[in-house]
Amino acid sequence: MIAENSSQEHLALFRLQVTAEPDPNVLSRVLERFQNLNILPRSVMAELGVREVLHIRIDVLGLDADRMTIIAAKLNEGTNILAANWHCV
């Protein structure tokens, strides 16, 4: 049963949501986290919202929850990042 649960989690679709200051380098720094892991996100959406806040949404398969937690924590340490959170879709 443990192997089944772990493989199901590995196939889970995770959504990372990032809000940031409108810095042109933010999007590349966020995507770099996945590039370093050789992971191609399923989808990426970035939009400059009201009050000059950049909203980034990344859907990704092939990672586990622990790795997503680490990615979000590292992003939250970065400059120009207001918040980075993930959840299972």
C-alpha positions in Angstrom: 0.0 0.0 0.0 2.8 2.5 0.7 4.1 2.1 -2.8 0.7 2.8 -4.2 0.2 5.9 -2.1 3.7 7.3 -3.0 3.1 6.7 -6.7 -0.3 8.3 -6.6 1.2 11.4 -4.8 4.0 11.4 -7.5 1.3 11.6 -10.2 -0.6 14.4 -8.4 -1.0 17.7 -10.1 0.4 20.5 -7.9 -0.3 24.2 -8.4 2.3 26.8 -7.2 0.9 30.3 -6.8 3.3 33.2 -6.5 2.6 36.9 -6.0 5.5 39.2 -6.5 6.5 42.8 -7.1 6.5 43.7 -10.9 10.1 42.9 -11.5 11.0 41.5 -15.0 13.4 39.0 -13.4 10.9 37.4 -11.1 9.3 35.0 -13.7 12.7 33.6 -14.7 13.8 33.2 -11.1 10.6 31.2 -10.3 10.9 29.0 -13.4 14.6 28.4 -12.7 13.6 26.3 -9.7 12.0 23.8 -12.0 14.8 24.1 -14.6 17.3 23.1 -12.0 15.2 19.9 -11.3 14.9 19.2 -15.0 11.1 19.5 -14.7 8.9 21.0 -17.4 5.8 22.5 -15.9 2.5 21.4 -17.4 1.3 25.1 -17.6 2.6 28.5 -16.6 0.5 31.6 -16.4 1.7 35.1 -15.4 -0.4 38.2 -15.2 0.2 41.7 -14.0 -2.7 42.5 -11.8 -4.2 45.5 -10.2 -1.9 47.6 -7.9 1.1 46.4 -9.9 1.3 42.9 -8.4 2.6 40.0 -10.6 0.6 36.8 -10.2 2.2 33.6 -11.4 0.5 30.2 -11.5 2.5 27.0 -12.3 1.0 23.6 -12.6 3.4 20.7 -12.4 3.4 16.9 -12.4 6.3 14.6 -11.3 7.2 16.2 -8.0 6.2 15.1 -4.5 4.7 17.3 -1.8 8.0 17.6 0.1 9.8 19.0 -3.0 7.0 21.5 -3.6 7.2 22.6 0.0 11.0 23.2 -0.4 10.4 25.1 -3.7 7.8 27.4 -2.1 10.0 28.0 1.0 13.0 28.9 -1.2 10.9 31.3 -3.3 9.5 33.0 -0.2 13.1 33.8 0.8 13.7 35.6 -2.5 13.6 39.3 -3.0 10.5 40.7 -4.8 8.4 37.7 -3.8 5.4 38.6 -1.7 4.1 35.1 -1.2 4.6 31.6 -2.7 2.2 28.7 -1.8 1.2 25.5 -3.4 -1.7 23.1 -3.2 -2.9 19.8 -4.9 -5.3 20.3 -7.7 
